[in-house]
């Protein structure tokens, strides 16, 4: 790979380091890449001992669709949850992510170490691509190395790297960066009177892979074109770059049509909140993302960011003032900068990847924001810091040594924060305890920790958490369901009945909740209500043999032996080895004729 010619600032740094014994070694081809890759892997290698956590249970451990290659064609015909639970309303068309899970399963089965190793490997690749991109933009190996190091160690990546199911964002970044780098090579080839067909084809292929990884990829042209305008020479006009980008817009249009068909609609809002509420919530969401990028001291899978329904000082006016102040500073910096084209690239890579996630209606009320949505934006942050570093050197060249020392100290601090933060992802219990400490007002954090306590046989710790969420948010279906389930396990069926009813009123499409409710009604002797609940569960998913077994047990208890036998046989037709169905039939045969 040819290296861009060093800029004057880059040459100044090179001369300074070449006086050191290690300076010449670091200038050799691929040495810097090897050091970056090794340091990045070393930072996250401890995750190889971690378990599957968070949504890994559903997406990996309970996902039969990733266990056989025959399922692969179905990855491209529905949402990411379609093969796990058809009742889940999803807005995510990510067939390549499902394919990634399938590849991991084929290599490692359910041993998490291999999965974690490949997740760290994705982050290593994205870090190297960030290095190559910044080197092209700033024409400096050292500036690029510093920017890539910032990208590698930034704590906002913890969720995307340590959580196996968070691989979506590193996959997206790899293909976005790959497409952009290939497009820049194509522009460079045209300027050198070469065809560059293979580079252009590679850019389109990477673009298609990015679109199949995550929806944010529709922003690719808005990331790629500024980078091309920044690195072009006088031989290439902005109009030529615009024409070269047209096929990417055509590709995106085709993708949107395919996505529309696969998801049976462009989007499916998960809440009934109005657009005006979404606009009121934007300042707090944007302020959260700015804080996580520039002051990442509160890293957690959940945050105290909620829907804003009225413009209060804390939730609207203060975040709005912060956003306006930072926007004004960004504009002022751009106007006064000698590197406007570089700042344009940095701003584009920071802002555009976040724009799609501002359509808050497609998220659940307790999960409006996540650190992982900033994975690609951190590329832009790395460019911005590199440009700022260069501007300071221009202003005060004599501060070079002090500035390098400060940068090294900052990188070490961020690396320490990342190492400490990733430890919480070792298990679900640690993760949700930490999440509730940082976001005590977040319902999902409290509910998930309550579930973990229940699984660890600590109902005394689980109950107050779950009940507190139910009391402060009566419309929280997950809280009501999990509290009902806990009450059922502790034999308080009358109380469990009330909370199951509340959960099902809030979310009537959950088939497993209906069948659990049927079990509660059966325990209370309300066999007609139990049968109606079992029928509702079967109407939502009649392919579940255990649903037929439970309905068979209810009908048997009610004395309807003929229909009970039909249900047990229906379960065996779906699963010939089903023990519950066999025992049910044996029990019927032992009854007096």
Secondary structure, 3 states (H helix, E strand, C coil): CCCCCCCHHHHHHHHHHHCCCCHHHHCCCCHHHHHHHHHHHHHHHHHHHCCCCCCHHHHHHCCHHHCCHHHHHHHCCCCCCCCCCCCCCCCCCCHHHHHHHHHHHHHHCCCHHHHHHHHHHHHHHHHHHHHHHHHHHHCCHHHHHHHHHHHHHCHHHHHHHHCHHHHHHHHHHHHHHHHHHHHHHHHHHHHCCCCCHHHHHHHHHHHHHHHCCCHHHHHHHHHHHHHHHHHCCCCCCHHHHHHHHHHHHHHHHHHHHHHHHHHCCCCCCCCCCCHHHHHHHHHHHHHHHHHHHHCCCCCCCCCCCCCCCCCCHHHHHHHHHHHHHHHHHHHHHHHHCCCHHHHHHHHHHHHHHHHHHHCHHHCCCCCCCCHHHHCCHHHHHHHHHHHHHHHHHHHCHHHHHHHHHHHHHHHHHHHHHHHHHHHHHHCHHHHHHHHHHHCCCCHHHHHHHHHHHHHCCCHHHHHHHHHHHHHHCCCCHHHHHHHHHHHHHCCCHHHHHHHHHHHHHHCCCCHHHHHHHHHHHHHCCCHHHHHHHHHHHHHHCCCCHHHHHHHHHHHHHCCCHHHHHHHHHHHHHHCCCCHHHHHHHHHHHHCCC
